[in-house]
Amino acid sequence: MSNTKRLALQAILVAAALGLSYMERFIPLQMVIPLPGVKLGLANIVSLFALYFLGWRSAFVILILRCTLGAVFGGGVTALMFSLTGGLLSMAVMALTRHVPFFSVYGVSLCGAAAHNIGQILVAAFTLNSVYIFAYLPFLLLVGLVTGVLTGAAASACFAALIAAGQEPLAK
């Protein structure tokens, strides 16, 4: 793939991830799971796609741009701290687990969801200067199991459709 095509695809993926993050705000998840800060993590579908189809470098670039632009468009500095820390830790874990033979995209997504929750709790503990926030982690990890599986299922379906259409992953 030429550098121009790769750059264009990365820009499209950043826009898609931003769109999914924004759209997610309108899903009333708090009515089903009454915990503050719980989200589906739909933008992680894009992160998984980038990781599997473009490689870890592109996936990290897309993640950083999505988090930064998301904070600029409506999150602020605090949101940037939470999303970037959770996102970077999540991407690092997914980049590593992607190469573990017995992990499917579901397992990679689950590990990423757990790492994201841990990253956000670390930022919260630092921001609030309190270790008591770690009591919230088991609840987030439980929800992360569900959202990680859902995100993994969506990514897996996208991968299957792309592979059926003849697009093979570029990343090894």
C-alpha positions in Angstrom: 0.0 0.0 0.0 1.4 3.4 -0.9 2.1 6.0 1.8 -0.7 8.2 0.4 -3.3 5.4 0.5 -2.1 4.5 4.1 -2.4 8.1 5.2 -5.8 8.5 3.7 -7.0 5.2 5.3 -5.7 6.4 8.6 -7.5 9.7 8.3 -10.7 7.8 7.5 -10.2 5.5 10.5 -9.6 8.5 12.8 -12.9 10.1 11.5 -14.8 6.8 11.9 -13.5 6.3 15.5 -14.4 9.9 16.4 -17.9 9.3 14.9 -18.4 6.1 16.8 -17.2 7.8 20.1 -19.7 10.6 19.5 -22.5 8.3 18.6 -21.9 6.3 21.7 -22.9 9.2 23.8 -26.5 8.8 22.7 -26.8 5.2 23.7 -28.4 5.2 27.2 -26.2 2.5 28.7 -26.5 4.1 32.2 -30.1 2.9 32.2 -29.0 -0.7 31.9 -25.7 -0.5 33.8 -26.0 2.3 36.4 -22.3 2.9 36.8 -20.7 6.3 36.1 -18.3 6.4 33.1 -19.3 3.1 31.6 -19.3 3.1 27.7 -19.4 0.4 25.1 -16.1 1.3 23.6 -17.3 1.3 20.0 -14.2 3.2 18.8 -12.2 0.1 19.8 -13.6 -1.6 16.7 -11.5 0.8 14.7 -8.5 0.3 16.9 -8.8 -3.5 16.4 -9.1 -3.0 12.7 -6.1 -0.8 12.6 -4.1 -3.2 14.7 -4.9 -6.2 12.6 -5.0 -4.7 9.1 -2.4 -1.9 9.3 -0.1 -2.8 12.2 0.6 -1.5 15.7 2.3 1.7 14.6 -0.7 2.9 12.6 -3.1 1.7 15.4 -1.2 3.8 17.9 -1.2 6.9 15.6 -5.0 6.5 15.0 -5.6 6.1 18.8 -3.6 9.1 19.7 -5.3 11.3 17.1 -8.7 10.1 18.1 -8.2 10.8 21.8 -6.6 14.2 21.2 -9.3 15.3 18.7 -12.0 13.9 20.9 -10.8 16.0 23.8 -10.5 19.1 21.6 -14.0 18.7 20.2 -15.7 18.1 23.6 -13.8 16.4 26.3 -11.2 18.8 27.7 -7.9 18.1 29.4 -9.4 15.7 32.0 -11.1 13.6 29.3 -7.8 13.5 27.4 -5.9 12.2 30.4 -8.5 9.4 30.9 -8.9 8.4 27.3 -5.2 8.6 26.4 -4.0 6.7 29.4 -6.7 4.0 29.1 -6.3 3.9 25.3 -2.5 3.7 25.3 -2.4 0.9 27.9 -5.2 -0.9 26.1 -3.4 -0.6 22.7 -0.1 -1.8 24.2 -1.8 -4.9 25.7 -3.7 -5.6 22.5 -0.6 -5.2 20.4 1.1 -7.8 22.6 -1.8 -10.2 22.9 -2.5 -10.1 19.2 0.5 -12.3 18.7 -0.4 -14.9 21.4 -1.5 -17.9 19.3 -4.5 -18.9 21.5 -6.1 -15.4 21.6 -8.7 -14.7 18.9 -9.8 -11.1 18.3 -12.3 -11.7 21.2 -9.5 -12.4 23.6 -7.5 -9.4 22.3 -10.5 -7.2 22.7 -11.2 -8.5 26.3 -7.6 -7.9 27.3 -7.8 -4.4 25.8 -11.0 -3.6 27.6 -9.5 -4.7 30.9 -6.3 -2.7 30.3 -8.4 0.4 29.4 -10.3 0.1 32.7 -7.1 -0.3 34.7 -5.6 2.8 32.9 -8.6 4.9 33.7 -8.6 3.8 37.4 -4.9 4.7 37.6 -5.7 8.2 36.3 -8.6 8.6 38.7 -6.5 7.5 41.6 -3.8 10.0 40.7 -6.3 12.8 40.0 -8.3 12.3 43.2 -5.2 11.4 45.2 -7.0 8.4 46.6 -6.5 4.6 46.5 -10.2 4.1 47.4 -11.1 4.5 43.7 -9.6 1.0 43.1 -12.7 -0.4 44.8 -14.6 0.6 41.6 -12.2 -1.5 39.4 -14.0 -4.9 39.8 -17.2 -3.4 38.6 -15.5 -1.8 35.6 -13.7 -5.1 34.8 -17.0 -7.0 34.9 -18.6 -4.5 32.5 -15.4 -4.7 30.4 -16.0 -8.4 30.0 -19.3 -7.7 28.3 -18.2 -4.7 26.3 -15.0 -6.5 25.3 -16.9 -9.4 23.9 -19.3 -7.2 22.0 -16.5 -5.1 20.5 -14.6 -8.3 19.6 -17.7 -9.7 18.0 -18.3 -6.5 15.9 -14.6 -6.4 14.9 -14.7 -10.1 14.0 -17.7 -9.6 11.8 -16.0 -6.7 10.1 -12.9 -8.7 9.6 -14.8 -11.6 8.1 -16.7 -9.3 5.7 -13.4 -7.7 4.6 -11.6 -11.0 4.1 -14.6 -12.3 2.1 -14.3 -9.2 -0.1 -10.7 -10.0 -0.8 -8.9 -7.6 1.7 -6.3 -9.5 3.6 -4.7 -8.0 6.7 -1.5 -6.1 5.9 -0.1 -6.5 9.4 1.7 -9.7 10.4 
